[in-house]
Amino acid sequence: MKHVARPLSTLRKLVVAVACISAAGCATAPHRNAGGAAGEGDKKAEPSSTATGGQAFGPPEPFGPPEPAPIPSPSPVSVNAYGPQLPSVRPIVLVLGSGAARGFASAGVLKALQEEKIPIGMIVGLEVGALIGALYAVDGNINHFEWALLKFKADMFRKQEGLVSSLFETTSKAKRVERELLSVFGAKDISQFKIPMKLALHPATDSKGTLIDQGAAVTNLICAMGSLSKSKCTSVDLEAVLQMVRERAEGPIVYVSMNEDSVTSPTDLVLKPELTGIGKDDFEKRNEAVFGGKKVVQKNIETLRSLVGLPAENQEGSK
């Protein structure tokens, strides 16, 4: 009997396997040995998929296990998550007043504003302020500005003594001014300036005066400069200009006053450079006027930074 036990056991396994396959129950029934108990080396059967109409053998998923659940996207990161919110900067509207030789202080103001990184959204120029403002606004480059400013020598604006010499010099100087303006601006239109610019004009045929921001730069500058360019345009009323600026301004208004004038029109800041000892015809002292312009900006730098929305210098340095 011991010699036939092993073949009978093997035969019994084959019979059970055939019966199992015929009954489609192999997938759920474990393989058993002769004693009816599961063998140590037998593996668990795969679950059947016949209940869902699939094949009897193999895993229920045709391409492996189910896809993992999608990872939820992270919540939006706050703008302030990686540091303080940047301040909202409001560029100034810079109004450069008249004053002939004293008006060269406007050049110092522009240099200091650039050094202090005070943004300029628009420049409005009266008389010599129109010339200096346009020289800077055309491309906003301080090196080009200083180079262009050197073209306009002191003797181009200084008045001559005597009737005959005065008449002769008037025509000659008018041509020199126009020639130098053409060398800087060419056929450029005011609307093409890098920094928006408005010129205060008071043509002889206009009783009010106006602000213009388009048209030939040279032609309109000659008119805006008035007596400095020997044009027939008259000076513009300051209060009228400031009122027009206020109506159209999109930022704080900073007026640079070169004269002892009192302003009643609303402005956010009036800068008055120290120009003691510099007269309107002292063009040979224009470097002193430039220094006065730089100094008045440095004196009022905290107010300027506050106007445009920049932090105070001591706060900025502590970051």
Secondary structure, DSSP 8 states (H G I E B T S, - for coil): -HHHHHHHHHHHHHHHHHHHHHTT-TTTS--B-TTSSB-TT--------GGGTS-SSS-SSTTSS-------------TTTTS--------EEEEE---GGGGGHHHHHHHHHHHTT--EEEEEE-THHHHHHHHHHTT--HHHHHHHHTTS-GGGT---SSHHHHHHHHHHHHHHHHHHHHHHHTT-BGGG-SS-EEEEE--TT-SS-EEE--SBHHHHHHHHTGGGGT-S-----HHHHHHHHHHH-SS-EEEE--SS----S--SEEE----TT--TT-GGGHHHHHHHHHHHHHHTHHHHHHHHT---HHHHHT-
